Amino acid sequence: MVQPHLRLHLHLPPSPRDEGQAGNSIANGGASAIGGRERASGHNLESSQCRHVTRKYLRTATTTNPTMSAELSAVESAKRKAAYRAVAEHFRSDMRFVGIGSGSTIVYGVEAIKEHLQKNPPPANHMNWFVPTGWNSRKVIEAAGLIPIAFDSLPGDSVMDVCFDGADEVDEELNCIKGGGACLFQEKLVACRSKKFVCIADYRKNQKRLLTQWPSIPIEVAPIAHASVLKELKAIGSPDPKLREQTVAKAGPIQTDQSFYIIDAPFPKLLTTLDAKNGMDGSGKNGQWDITTLAERIKQMSGVLEVGLFHGMNGYEAQAAGLPGGQKPVAVYFGMEDGEVLKRDVKDVAELIK
């Protein structure tokens, strides 16, 4: 049973066309939306974003069902504790643009941000803007009284101060699998335009190598190309790649915000940098791949928009190289089964592979 203090009640706002327009433009600043101040409207964000797969996250976050299993309660409690610590260590009230992901942990991240802003109001005439990676995250932002702004409405060369998102699985070097919610393309766009990506997860996502518990890599693909991509994935060692289908209530393939399909491609466990240093071959021979080589190989396939492997440079490394951001997190916060929060960051990775 969910304890009363862990319940998060999100009352979804009306659709953007029923809401008033924001009183101030981004350029003119304005007040934070906390405390019932005016919210911005949709900023051209499509209302259909990730609607098809992420309503379940709202249901999970708002449930007060007394028959909820003890295991689920422990998982939700773990997510919440991880989110609060991540926000406490990486969010400031004077930040201008903040990315908000689409994973099931994000409801708790937004809850923590809202409480932080209530206790620590932003400076006068400062506005906090929150960039969603999908329909669900936008609704969570609005429900908290925060102000959403679409990725393609960000002004000029602006960069997000931080992006908070979840992951389907994280390895010991902080590489991630993402895309279980079919929002991987927008999640990668936001991560790569953020100074740092901070990942929030529970203990089940913490693995030595990717594809240990999470069964497959999500791949976003053009509908017209899905058959050829499936064939090519089999040729490079994926034993049974499948087109992701809708629920039984609605037949047919899931479509992303870009009206693309999702293919879920299983592979053997992916090798890490440390594995390569120890002499293991991740070139694809005998079906064994390292993360970077496989991600690049799949991305080369005609019709593939994006691959749900978040790897390569983290935000700190990207900024040092003159880039806006990186797709790999600078830190991951795992809510553990015993109630503690395990933090793993870039310093831990450097120590691991030195």
KEKOLMAR-100899 format. One record per residue: residue number from 1; residue in one letter; chain; x, y, z of N, C-alpha, C in turn. Coordinates in steps of 0.2 Angstrom, whole numbers, plus 2048, in hexadecimal, padded with zeros to 3 digits. Last residue first. Example, Ala and Ser with C-alpha at 12.3 -4.5 7.8 and 13.67 -1.06 7.14 Angstrom:
# KEKOLMAR-100899
> 2 s A 840 7F5 823 844 7FB 824 840 800 827
> 1 a A 842 7E4 827 83E 7EA 827 842 7F0 827
END
This chain:
# KEKOLMAR-100899
> 354 k A 8C9 813 7B3 8D0 816 7B3 8D5 811 7B2
> 353 i A 8BC 80F 7B5 8BF 80E 7AE 8C6 810 7AE
> 352 l A 8B8 814 7C2 8B7 80D 7BF 8BB 80B 7BA
> 351 e A 8BB 821 7C2 8BE 81D 7C7 8BE 816 7C4
> 350 a A 8B1 826 7B9 8B8 827 7B8 8BD 822 7BC
> 349 v A 8A5 822 7C0 8A7 81F 7B9 8AF 820 7B8
> 348 d A 8A6 82B 7CB 8A6 823 7CC 8A8 820 7C6
> 347 k A 8A5 837 7C4 8AB 835 7C8 8AC 82E 7C9
> 346 v A 898 837 7BF 89E 836 7BA 8A4 835 7BE
> 345 d A 88F 82D 7CB 890 832 7C7 896 831 7C3
> 344 r A 882 826 7D4 888 824 7D0 889 82A 7CB
> 343 k A 87A 824 7E4 87C 829 7DE 882 826 7DB
> 342 l A 86C 81C 7EB 873 81B 7E8 875 820 7E3
> 341 v A 863 81F 7F9 864 821 7F2 86B 820 7F0
> 340 e A 859 813 803 85F 817 802 85F 81A 7FA
> 339 g A 84F 809 804 84D 810 805 853 815 805
> 338 d A 853 7FD 7FF 853 7FE 806 851 805 809
> 337 e A 852 7FE 7F2 84D 7FA 7F5 84D 7FC 7FC
> 336 m A 857 80F 7EC 858 808 7ED 852 805 7F2
> 335 g A 857 819 7DE 853 818 7E5 854 810 7E6
> 334 f A 865 820 7D7 861 819 7D7 85E 819 7DE
> 333 y A 86A 82C 7CD 867 82B 7D3 863 825 7D4
> 332 v A 878 830 7C3 872 82C 7C3 870 82B 7CB
> 331 a A 880 83D 7BA 87E 839 7C0 878 836 7C0
> 330 v A 881 841 7AD 886 842 7B1 886 83F 7B8
> 329 p A 87B 836 7A0 87A 83A 7A6 881 83B 7A9
> 328 k A 87D 839 78E 87F 835 794 87E 839 79A
> 327 q A 87C 842 784 876 83E 785 877 839 78B
> 326 g A 881 853 788 882 84C 786 87D 848 787
> 325 g A 881 864 781 880 85F 786 882 858 783
> 324 p A 887 86E 778 882 870 77D 881 86B 782
> 323 l A 899 86E 776 893 86C 774 88E 86D 77A
> 322 g A 8A7 870 77A 8A3 875 776 89C 873 774
> 321 a A 8AC 866 782 8AE 866 77B 8AA 86B 777
> 320 a A 8A6 869 78E 8AE 86B 78D 8B0 86A 786
> 319 q A 89A 865 78B 89B 86C 78C 8A2 86E 78B
> 318 a A 89C 857 78B 89A 85B 785 89B 862 785
> 317 e A 8A0 854 798 8A5 853 793 8A3 857 78C
> 316 y A 894 858 79F 89A 85B 7A0 89F 85A 79B
> 315 g A 88A 84F 799 88A 856 798 890 85A 799
> 314 n A 893 841 791 88F 844 796 88F 84B 795
> 313 m A 895 838 782 897 83D 786 892 83F 78B
> 312 g A 88F 827 781 894 82D 77F 896 832 784
> 311 h A 87D 825 782 884 823 783 889 829 781
> 310 f A 86F 81D 782 871 824 784 879 823 786
> 309 l A 865 815 776 86C 814 77A 86E 81B 77B
> 308 g A 85A 815 76D 859 816 774 85F 814 779
> 307 v A 85D 81E 75E 85E 817 762 85E 819 769
> 306 e A 853 825 751 857 826 757 857 81F 75A
> 305 l A 84F 822 743 850 829 746 854 82A 74C
> 304 v A 853 818 736 853 819 73D 854 820 73F
> 303 g A 853 818 728 84D 818 72B 84D 819 733
> 302 s A 861 80E 726 85D 813 723 856 812 726
> 301 m A 86D 80D 733 868 80A 730 863 80F 72D
> 300 q A 875 814 73C 877 814 735 871 811 730
> 299 k A 871 810 749 86F 817 746 871 818 73F
> 298 i A 877 804 74A 870 804 749 86E 80B 746
> 297 r A 884 808 74C 882 803 746 87B 804 745
> 296 e A 884 810 757 886 813 751 884 80E 74B
> 295 a A 880 806 761 87C 80C 760 87E 80F 759
> 294 l A 88B 7FD 760 885 7FB 75E 880 801 75C
> 293 t A 896 805 764 896 802 75D 88F 800 75B
> 292 t A 892 809 771 893 80E 76C 893 80B 765
> 291 i A 891 7FC 778 88B 801 777 88C 806 772
> 290 d A 897 7ED 76F 897 7F2 775 892 7F8 773
> 289 w A 890 7DD 76C 891 7E4 76A 893 7E8 770
> 288 q A 890 7CD 764 892 7D1 76B 893 7D8 769
> 287 g A 88E 7C5 759 888 7C9 75C 889 7CC 763
> 286 n A 89A 7C1 754 896 7BC 758 890 7C0 75C
> 285 k A 89E 7D2 753 8A0 7CB 752 89C 7C6 757
> 284 g A 89D 7DF 758 897 7DB 755 898 7D4 753
> 283 s A 8A7 7E4 760 8A6 7E6 759 8A0 7E3 755
> 282 g A 8AC 7E2 76C 8A5 7E4 76C 8A3 7E6 765
> 281 d A 8B6 7D7 775 8B5 7DA 76E 8AD 7DB 76D
> 280 m A 8C0 7DA 783 8BA 7D7 780 8B8 7DB 77A
> 279 g A 8CB 7E0 78A 8CC 7DC 784 8C6 7D9 781
> 278 n A 8C9 7E9 794 8CB 7E2 796 8CB 7DD 790
> 277 k A 8C4 7F4 78D 8CB 7F4 790 8CD 7ED 792
> 276 a A 8B7 7EF 78B 8BC 7F0 785 8C3 7F0 787
> 275 d A 8B2 7EF 798 8B2 7E9 794 8B7 7E9 78E
> 274 l A 8B2 7FD 799 8B6 7F9 79E 8B7 7F2 79A
> 273 t A 8A8 801 790 8AF 803 78F 8B4 7FF 793
> 272 t A 89E 7F2 78E 89F 7F9 791 8A6 7FB 78F
> 271 l A 892 7E9 785 898 7EA 788 89A 7F1 789
> 270 l A 881 7E3 788 886 7E8 784 88C 7E9 788
> 269 k A 87A 7D3 786 87D 7D9 78B 882 7DD 787
> 268 p A 873 7D0 776 876 7CE 77C 878 7D4 780
> 267 f A 863 7D9 772 86A 7D7 770 86D 7D4 777
> 266 p A 853 7DD 76B 857 7DA 770 85E 7D8 76E
> 265 a A 84B 7EB 767 850 7E6 764 854 7E3 76A
> 264 d A 83C 7F2 762 840 7F0 768 844 7EA 766
> 263 i A 837 800 759 83A 7F9 759 83D 7F7 75F
> 262 i A 82B 80B 757 830 809 75B 831 801 75A
> 261 y A 827 817 749 826 811 74D 82C 810 752
> 260 f A 822 828 748 826 823 747 824 81D 74B
> 259 s A 81C 834 74B 818 830 747 81D 82A 745
> 258 q A 823 83B 755 825 83C 74E 821 838 749
> 257 d A 81E 835 760 81C 83C 75F 81E 83E 758
> 256 t A 81B 824 75A 81E 829 75F 81C 830 75D
> 255 q A 80F 817 75B 812 81D 757 815 822 75C
> 254 i A 80E 806 75C 80F 80C 75F 812 811 75B
> 253 p A 805 7FC 750 80B 7FE 753 80A 805 756
> 252 g A 7F5 7F5 754 7FA 7F8 750 800 7FA 753
> 251 a A 7E6 7F8 75E 7EA 7F3 75A 7EF 7F8 756
> 250 k A 7E2 7FB 76E 7E3 7FE 768 7E8 7FB 764
> 249 a A 7E1 7F2 778 7DB 7F6 777 7DC 7FA 770
> 248 v A 7ED 7EC 779 7E7 7E8 776 7E1 7EC 774
> 247 t A 7F9 7F9 775 7F5 7F4 77A 7F0 7F1 776
> 246 q A 804 7F9 767 7FF 7FC 76B 7FC 7F7 770
> 245 e A 814 7F1 765 80D 7F2 763 809 7F6 768
> 244 r A 824 7F3 75D 820 7F4 763 819 7F5 762
> 243 l A 82B 7E6 754 828 7ED 753 823 7ED 75A
> 242 k A 83A 7DE 759 832 7DE 758 830 7E5 758
> 241 p A 847 7D2 757 845 7D9 758 83D 7DA 756
> 240 d A 84F 7C6 75C 848 7C7 75B 845 7CE 75C
> 239 p A 85D 7C7 75C 85A 7C1 75B 852 7C1 759
> 238 s A 868 7D1 755 863 7D1 759 85E 7CB 758
> 237 g A 873 7D0 74B 873 7CC 751 86D 7CD 756
> 236 i A 872 7D6 73F 878 7D8 743 878 7D4 74A
> 235 a A 867 7D1 739 86D 7CF 736 873 7D1 73A
> 234 k A 85D 7D6 741 85E 7CF 742 865 7CD 73F
> 233 l A 85E 7E3 73C 85F 7E2 743 861 7DB 744
> 232 e A 859 7E2 72F 861 7E3 730 863 7E2 737
> 231 k A 84C 7DF 731 850 7DA 72E 858 7DB 72F
> 230 l A 848 7EB 737 847 7E5 73B 84C 7DF 738
> 229 v A 84A 7F4 72C 84E 7F4 733 84E 7EE 737
> 228 s A 841 7EF 723 848 7EF 722 84C 7EF 728
> 227 a A 835 7F2 72B 836 7EC 729 83E 7EB 727
> 226 h A 835 801 72C 836 7FC 732 837 7F5 730
> 225 a A 834 80B 723 83B 807 723 83B 801 729
> 224 i A 828 811 725 82A 80E 71E 830 80A 71E
> 223 p A 829 816 732 825 811 730 827 80D 72A
> 222 a A 83A 819 738 834 81B 734 830 815 732
> 221 v A 83D 816 74A 83E 814 743 838 817 73E
> 220 e A 846 815 758 841 818 755 842 818 74D
> 219 i A 848 807 763 84B 80B 75D 845 80E 75A
> 218 p A 84D 801 773 848 804 76F 84C 808 769
> 217 i A 855 7F1 776 856 7F8 774 850 7FB 770
> 216 s A 84F 7E6 783 850 7E8 77C 852 7EF 77C
> 215 p A 84D 7E2 791 84E 7DD 78C 850 7DF 785
> 214 w A 855 7E6 7A0 851 7E9 79B 852 7E5 794
> 213 q A 85F 7DE 7A6 858 7DD 7A8 853 7E0 7A3
> 212 t A 86A 7E0 79D 86A 7DB 7A2 863 7D9 7A4
> 211 l A 86C 7EA 794 868 7E4 792 869 7DE 796
> 210 l A 87B 7F1 79A 875 7F2 797 872 7EB 794
> 209 r A 883 7EB 7A9 883 7EC 7A2 87C 7ED 7A0
> 208 k A 880 7EC 7B7 887 7ED 7B5 887 7EE 7AD
> 207 q A 872 7F6 7BB 875 7F0 7B9 87C 7F1 7B7
> 206 n A 864 7FD 7C2 86B 7FD 7C3 86E 7F7 7C1
> 205 k A 856 7FC 7C2 859 7FF 7BB 861 7FF 7BC
> 204 r A 852 7F9 7CE 851 7F4 7C9 855 7F6 7C2
> 203 y A 852 805 7D6 858 800 7D7 857 7FA 7D1
> 202 d A 84D 812 7CB 84D 80E 7D1 852 808 7D1
> 201 a A 853 823 7C6 851 81C 7C5 850 818 7CC
> 200 i A 858 831 7BD 854 82F 7C4 851 828 7C2
> 199 c A 865 83A 7B7 861 835 7B6 85E 832 7BD
> 198 v A 869 849 7B0 869 846 7B6 863 840 7B6
> 197 f A 873 851 7A4 86D 84C 7A5 86E 849 7AB
> 196 k A 878 862 7A2 879 85B 7A5 872 857 7A6
> 195 k A 875 86B 799 87C 86B 79C 87D 865 79F
> 194 s A 86C 865 78B 86C 867 792 873 866 794
> 193 r A 86A 860 77F 86A 867 77F 86A 86A 786
> 192 c A 86A 853 780 86F 855 77C 86F 85D 77C
> 191 a A 85D 851 787 864 84F 78A 86A 853 787
> 190 v A 855 854 77C 855 858 782 85B 857 786
> 189 l A 857 84A 773 858 851 771 859 855 777
> 188 k A 854 83F 77A 85B 840 778 85C 847 776
> 187 e A 846 841 77C 84A 840 782 852 841 780
> 186 q A 842 840 76E 842 846 772 846 846 778
> 185 f A 845 832 76C 848 837 768 848 83E 76C
> 184 l A 83E 82B 776 845 82B 776 848 831 772
> 183 c A 831 828 77A 833 82F 779 83A 830 779
> 182 a A 82C 81B 77E 82C 81D 777 82E 824 776
> 181 g A 82F 816 78A 829 81A 789 828 81D 782
> 180 g A 83B 810 788 835 80C 78A 82F 810 78A
> 179 g A 846 818 786 841 817 781 83B 813 782
> 178 k A 857 814 78B 851 818 78B 84C 817 785
> 177 i A 865 80E 793 85F 80C 78E 859 810 790
> 176 c A 874 816 796 86D 815 797 86A 812 791
> 175 n A 884 817 79F 880 816 798 879 814 79A
> 174 l A 88B 816 7AB 885 81B 7AA 882 81C 7A3
> 173 e A 892 80C 7AD 896 812 7AA 891 817 7A9
> 172 e A 88A 802 7B1 88E 804 7B6 892 80A 7B4
> 171 d A 87A 806 7A9 880 802 7AB 884 805 7AF
> 170 v A 868 806 7AB 86F 80A 7AB 874 805 7AD
> 169 e A 858 806 7A3 85E 803 7A6 864 807 7A6
> 168 d A 84F 810 7A1 84D 809 7A1 852 805 7A4
> 167 a A 84F 820 7AA 852 81B 7A5 84F 814 7A6
> 166 g A 84A 831 7AB 84B 82A 7AE 84E 826 7A9
> 165 d A 850 842 7AD 84C 83D 7AA 84D 836 7AD
> 164 f A 853 853 7AD 851 84D 7B1 84D 848 7AD
> 163 c A 85F 85E 7A8 85A 85A 7A6 859 854 7AA
> 162 v A 864 86F 7AA 865 868 7AC 85F 864 7A9
> 161 d A 864 87A 7A2 869 87A 7A8 86A 873 7AA
> 160 m A 864 87A 790 861 879 797 866 878 79C
> 159 v A 869 888 787 86A 881 789 867 880 78F
> 158 s A 866 892 778 865 891 77F 866 889 781
> 157 d A 867 898 76C 86C 893 76E 86B 891 775
> 156 g A 856 89D 76A 85D 89D 767 861 897 769
> 155 p A 84A 896 776 84D 89C 772 854 89B 770
> 154 l A 840 888 773 845 88B 777 849 891 773
> 153 s A 837 882 76B 835 889 76D 83B 88C 771
> 152 d A 83A 875 76A 83B 879 764 839 880 765
> 151 f A 836 870 777 83D 870 775 83E 875 76F
> 150 a A 829 87A 77F 82B 875 77A 833 876 778
> 149 i A 827 87D 790 829 880 78A 82C 87A 785
> 148 p A 81D 87E 79F 820 87B 799 822 87F 793
> 147 i A 81E 883 7AF 81D 886 7A8 821 882 7A3
> 146 l A 814 87C 7BD 81A 87E 7BA 819 880 7B2
> 145 g A 80A 876 7C3 80A 87D 7C3 810 880 7C0
> 144 a A 809 868 7C2 80D 86B 7C8 80D 872 7C8
> 143 a A 803 866 7B6 800 865 7BC 803 867 7C2
> 142 e A 80D 86A 7AD 808 86E 7AE 804 86D 7B4
> 141 i A 816 85E 7AF 818 865 7B0 813 86A 7B1
> 140 v A 80D 854 7AB 810 854 7B2 813 85B 7B4
> 139 k A 80C 858 79E 806 858 7A2 808 858 7A9
> 138 r A 819 856 799 816 85C 799 810 85D 79D
> 137 s A 81A 848 79A 81E 84D 79F 81C 854 79E
> 136 n A 811 843 791 810 842 798 814 847 79C
> 135 w A 816 848 785 80F 84A 787 80F 849 78E
> 134 g A 828 84C 786 822 848 784 81C 84B 787
> 133 t A 832 852 78C 834 84E 787 82E 84A 784
> 132 p A 830 864 791 82E 85D 791 831 859 78B
> 131 v A 839 870 799 838 86D 792 837 866 793
> 130 f A 834 87E 7A2 835 876 7A3 834 873 79C
> 129 w A 83A 88D 7A9 837 889 7A4 839 882 7A4
> 128 n A 839 899 7B5 83B 892 7B4 837 88F 7AF
> 127 m A 83D 8AA 7B5 838 8A5 7B4 83B 89E 7B2
> 126 h A 83F 8B9 7BF 842 8B3 7BC 83C 8AD 7BB
> 125 n A 83A 8C3 7C7 83A 8C4 7BF 83E 8BE 7BC
> 124 a A 845 8BF 7D5 83F 8C3 7D2 840 8C3 7CA
> 123 p A 84A 8AD 7D5 84B 8B5 7D6 845 8B9 7D3
> 122 p A 83E 8A0 7DB 843 8A3 7D7 844 8AB 7D8
> 121 p A 83D 89A 7EC 83A 89E 7E6 83F 8A0 7E2
> 120 n A 83E 88D 7F5 843 892 7F2 841 895 7EC
> 119 k A 832 887 7F7 836 888 7FD 83C 88D 7FB
> 118 q A 82D 885 7EA 829 888 7EF 82D 88A 7F5
> 117 l A 837 87F 7E4 836 886 7E2 831 889 7E7
> 116 h A 837 872 7EA 83D 877 7EB 83B 87E 7E9
> 115 e A 82A 86E 7E6 82B 86F 7ED 832 874 7EE
> 114 k A 82D 86C 7D8 828 871 7DA 829 873 7E2
> 113 i A 837 863 7D8 839 869 7D6 833 86E 7D8
> 112 a A 830 858 7DD 836 85A 7E1 837 861 7DF
> 111 e A 827 856 7D3 824 857 7DA 82A 85A 7DE
> 110 v A 830 852 7C9 82C 859 7C8 829 85B 7CF
> 109 g A 834 846 7CE 839 84C 7CD 836 852 7CC
> 108 y A 829 83F 7CE 82C 841 7D4 831 846 7D3
> 107 v A 826 83E 7C0 821 841 7C4 824 843 7CB
> 106 i A 831 837 7BC 831 83E 7BB 82C 841 7BF
> 105 t A 832 829 7BC 834 82C 7C2 833 834 7C2
> 104 s A 82D 825 7B0 828 824 7B5 82B 828 7BC
> 103 g A 833 831 7A3 833 82A 7A7 82E 82B 7AD
> 102 s A 835 83C 79B 82E 839 79B 82E 832 79F
> 101 g A 83D 84B 7A2 83C 845 79E 835 842 79E
> 100 i A 840 85C 7A0 83C 857 7A4 83B 851 7A0
> 99 g A 84D 868 7A1 849 863 79E 846 85E 7A2
> 98 v A 84C 879 7A4 84D 873 7A8 849 86E 7A3
> 97 f A 852 88A 7A4 84F 884 7A0 851 87E 7A3
> 96 r A 856 891 7B0 851 894 7AB 84E 88E 7A7
> 95 m A 859 891 7C1 85A 88E 7BB 855 891 7B6
> 94 d A 858 896 7CE 859 89B 7C9 85B 898 7C2
> 93 s A 855 88B 7D6 850 88F 7D4 851 894 7CF
> 92 r A 85E 87C 7D1 85E 882 7D4 858 886 7D2
> 91 f A 861 86A 7D2 85D 870 7D0 85E 876 7D4
> 90 h A 86A 861 7D7 86B 863 7D0 867 869 7CE
> 89 e A 867 85C 7E4 86E 85D 7E2 86F 860 7DB
> 88 a A 859 85B 7E4 85C 85F 7E9 864 861 7E7
> 87 v A 857 852 7D9 855 859 7D9 858 85E 7DE
> 86 a A 85C 846 7DF 85F 849 7D9 85D 850 7D8
> 85 r A 854 845 7EA 85B 846 7EB 85E 849 7E5
> 84 y A 847 843 7E4 848 848 7E9 850 84A 7EA
> 83 a A 84A 837 7DD 848 83D 7D9 849 843 7DE
> 82 a A 84C 82E 7E7 851 82F 7E2 850 836 7DE
> 81 k A 83F 82E 7ED 845 830 7F1 84B 831 7EC
> 80 r A 837 829 7E2 836 82F 7E5 83C 832 7E9
> 79 k A 83C 81C 7E0 83C 821 7DA 83C 828 7DD
> 78 a A 839 816 7EC 840 816 7EA 841 81C 7E5
> 77 s A 82B 816 7EB 82E 81A 7F1 836 81B 7EF
> 76 e A 829 80E 7E1 827 815 7E0 82A 819 7E5
> 75 v A 82E 802 7E6 831 805 7E0 82F 80C 7E0
> 74 a A 826 800 7F1 82D 801 7F2 830 804 7EC
> 73 s A 819 7FE 7EA 81A 804 7EF 822 805 7F0
> 72 l A 81C 7F2 7E4 81B 7F8 7E0 81C 7FE 7E4
> 71 e A 81D 7E9 7EF 823 7EA 7EA 822 7F1 7E6
> 70 a A 811 7EA 7F4 816 7ED 7F8 81C 7EE 7F4
> 69 s A 804 7EE 7E8 808 7E9 7EB 80E 7ED 7EF
> 68 m A 7F4 7F6 7EC 7FB 7F6 7E8 800 7F2 7EC
> 67 t A 7E8 7F6 7F2 7EB 7F0 7F1 7F1 7F0 7ED
> 66 p A 7E5 803 7F3 7E7 800 7F9 7EA 7F9 7F8
> 65 n A 7E9 80F 7E8 7E6 809 7E8 7E9 805 7EE
> 64 t A 7ED 81C 7E4 7EC 81B 7EB 7E9 814 7EC
> 63 t A 7F7 822 7D7 7F3 81D 7D9 7F3 81D 7E1
> 62 t A 7FF 82B 7D0 7F9 82D 7D4 7F5 828 7D7
> 61 a A 809 824 7C9 80B 829 7CE 805 82B 7D2
> 60 t A 802 81B 7C1 806 819 7C6 808 81E 7CB
> 59 r A 7FC 824 7B8 7F8 820 7BD 7FC 81D 7C2
> 58 l A 807 82A 7B2 802 82E 7B6 7FE 82A 7BB
> 57 y A 80B 81F 7AC 80F 822 7B1 80B 827 7B5
> 56 k A 801 81C 7A2 802 817 7A8 807 81A 7AD
> 55 r A 803 825 798 7FE 827 79D 7FE 822 7A3
> 54 t A 80D 822 78F 80F 825 796 809 826 79A
> 53 v A 809 81E 782 80D 819 787 80E 81C 78E
> 52 h A 802 828 77C 800 821 77A 804 81C 77F
> 51 r A 808 834 77E 801 832 781 800 82B 781
> 50 c A 813 839 778 814 833 77C 80D 831 780
> 49 q A 80A 847 773 810 844 775 810 83F 77A
> 48 s A 7FF 84E 76F 7FE 847 76F 805 843 771
> 47 s A 800 85B 76F 7FC 858 775 7FD 851 775
> 46 e A 80F 863 76B 809 85F 768 806 85B 76E
> 45 l A 812 873 76F 814 86C 770 80E 868 76E
> 44 n A 810 881 76E 810 87D 767 812 875 769
> 43 h A 80F 885 77B 815 887 777 816 882 771
> 42 g A 803 883 783 807 87E 780 80D 87F 77D
> 41 s A 805 890 790 801 88B 78C 806 886 789
> 40 a A 80B 893 7A0 80B 894 799 807 88F 796
> 39 r A 801 899 7AF 805 894 7AB 805 895 7A4
> 38 e A 801 8A4 7BC 7FF 8A3 7B5 804 89E 7B2
> 37 r A 803 89D 7CC 804 8A3 7C7 802 8A0 7C0
> 36 g A 801 894 7D6 7FB 896 7D3 7FC 89C 7CE
> 35 g A 80E 891 7DB 809 895 7DF 803 897 7DC
> 34 i A 819 892 7CD 817 88F 7D4 812 894 7D7
> 33 a A 81D 898 7C2 816 896 7C2 814 893 7C9
> 32 s A 827 8A7 7C4 826 89F 7C4 81F 89E 7C4
> 31 a A 825 8B5 7BA 825 8B2 7C0 825 8AA 7BF
> 30 g A 830 8BC 7AD 82A 8BB 7B0 82B 8B7 7B7
> 29 g A 838 8BF 79D 838 8BC 7A4 831 8BB 7A6
> 28 n A 837 8C3 790 836 8C8 795 836 8C6 79C
> 27 a A 83A 8B8 789 83F 8BD 788 83E 8C2 78E
> 26 i A 82F 8B0 78B 835 8AE 78E 83A 8B4 78E
> 25 s A 821 8BB 78F 825 8B7 78A 82B 8B5 78E
> 24 n A 813 8BA 79A 819 8BD 798 81D 8B8 793
> 23 g A 807 8B4 79C 807 8BB 79C 80E 8BE 79A
> 22 a A 802 8A6 792 806 8A9 797 807 8B0 797
> 21 q A 7F0 8A4 78F 7F7 8A5 78C 7FB 8A8 792
> 20 g A 7E5 899 797 7E7 89F 795 7EE 89F 793
> 19 e A 7DF 889 791 7E3 88D 795 7E4 894 793
> 18 d A 7D9 881 787 7D5 884 78C 7D8 888 791
> 17 r A 7E3 87D 77F 7DF 882 77C 7DA 885 781
> 16 p A 7EA 874 788 7ED 87A 787 7E8 87F 784
> 15 s A 7DE 86C 793 7E2 86C 78D 7E5 873 78B
> 14 p A 7DF 86D 7A5 7DB 86D 79E 7E0 86D 799
> 13 p A 7EA 863 7AF 7E7 869 7AD 7E3 868 7A7
> 12 l A 7E8 855 7BA 7EA 858 7B4 7E7 85E 7B2
> 11 h A 7EE 854 7CA 7E8 856 7C6 7EA 859 7C0
> 10 l A 7F7 848 7D2 7F8 84D 7CC 7F1 84E 7C9
> 9 h A 7FC 844 7E1 7F6 845 7DE 7F7 84A 7D8
> 8 l A 806 838 7E7 807 83E 7E3 801 83F 7DF
> 7 r A 80A 831 7F7 805 832 7F1 806 839 7EE
> 6 l A 812 830 802 815 82E 7FB 810 82F 7F6
> 5 h A 80A 832 80D 80F 837 80B 813 836 805
> 4 p A 803 826 80D 7FF 82C 80C 805 831 80A
> 3 q A 80A 818 805 809 81C 80B 807 822 809
> 2 v A 802 80B 7FC 806 811 7FC 805 815 802
> 1 m A 804 7FA 800 800 800 800 804 806 800
END
